[in-house]
Amino acid sequence: MAVPKKRTTRGAQGQRRSHHALKATQLQTASNGAMVPRRLLKAVSLGLIKTRDR
C-alpha cells in the first residue's frame, strides 16, 4: 500500500481542496417582490411559504 513520505502542509491541502468551497446563494425576485433563493421561488409564488418583509 502506498504511504506518503511527508506530511501535507495546510497550504497544499487548501489548494487541493479549493473547489470544495461553498458558493453564494443565488437570489431571485419573487412575484411579491421578495428576494428568495432560486430553489424556493416556486413555493413563494404559489403562497406555500411566507417571506419576511425587510
The 8 nearest C-alpha neighbors of each residue, nearest first, counted from 0:
[[1, 2, 3, 4, 5, 6, 7, 12],
 [2, 0, 3, 4, 5, 6, 7, 12],
 [1, 3, 4, 0, 5, 6, 7, 8],
 [4, 2, 5, 1, 6, 7, 0, 8],
 [3, 5, 2, 6, 1, 7, 8, 0],
 [6, 4, 3, 7, 8, 2, 11, 1],
 [5, 7, 8, 4, 3, 9, 12, 11],
 [8, 6, 5, 12, 11, 9, 10, 3],
 [7, 9, 11, 10, 12, 6, 13, 5],
 [10, 8, 12, 11, 13, 7, 14, 6],
 [11, 9, 13, 12, 8, 14, 7, 15],
 [12, 10, 14, 8, 13, 9, 15, 7],
 [11, 13, 9, 15, 10, 14, 8, 16],
 [14, 12, 16, 10, 11, 15, 17, 9],
 [15, 13, 11, 17, 16, 12, 10, 18],
 [14, 16, 12, 13, 17, 11, 18, 10],
 [17, 15, 13, 18, 14, 19, 12, 20],
 [16, 18, 14, 19, 15, 13, 20, 12],
 [17, 19, 16, 20, 15, 14, 21, 13],
 [20, 18, 17, 16, 21, 15, 22, 13],
 [19, 21, 18, 17, 22, 16, 23, 13],
 [22, 20, 19, 23, 18, 24, 17, 16],
 [21, 23, 24, 20, 25, 19, 18, 17],
 [24, 22, 25, 21, 26, 20, 36, 37],
 [25, 23, 26, 36, 22, 37, 21, 35],
 [26, 24, 36, 23, 37, 27, 35, 22],
 [25, 27, 36, 35, 34, 37, 24, 28],
 [26, 28, 34, 35, 37, 36, 29, 25],
 [27, 29, 34, 33, 32, 35, 30, 26],
 [28, 30, 32, 33, 31, 40, 34, 27],
 [29, 31, 32, 44, 28, 33, 43, 40],
 [32, 30, 29, 33, 44, 28, 43, 34],
 [33, 31, 29, 30, 28, 34, 35, 27],
 [34, 32, 29, 28, 31, 35, 50, 30],
 [33, 35, 28, 27, 26, 29, 32, 36],
 [34, 36, 26, 27, 33, 40, 37, 28],
 [37, 35, 26, 38, 39, 25, 27, 24],
 [36, 38, 40, 39, 27, 26, 35, 25],
 [37, 39, 36, 40, 41, 35, 42, 25],
 [40, 38, 42, 37, 36, 41, 43, 35],
 [41, 39, 37, 43, 42, 38, 29, 44],
 [40, 42, 44, 43, 39, 45, 38, 37],
 [41, 43, 47, 45, 39, 44, 40, 48],
 [44, 42, 48, 46, 40, 45, 41, 47],
 [43, 45, 41, 46, 42, 30, 40, 29],
 [46, 44, 42, 43, 47, 41, 48, 40],
 [47, 45, 43, 44, 48, 42, 49, 41],
 [46, 48, 42, 45, 43, 49, 44, 41],
 [49, 47, 43, 46, 42, 50, 45, 39],
 [48, 50, 43, 46, 47, 51, 42, 44],
 [51, 49, 48, 52, 33, 43, 35, 34],
 [50, 52, 53, 49, 33, 34, 48, 35],
 [53, 51, 50, 33, 49, 32, 34, 31],
 [52, 51, 33, 50, 34, 32, 35, 49]]
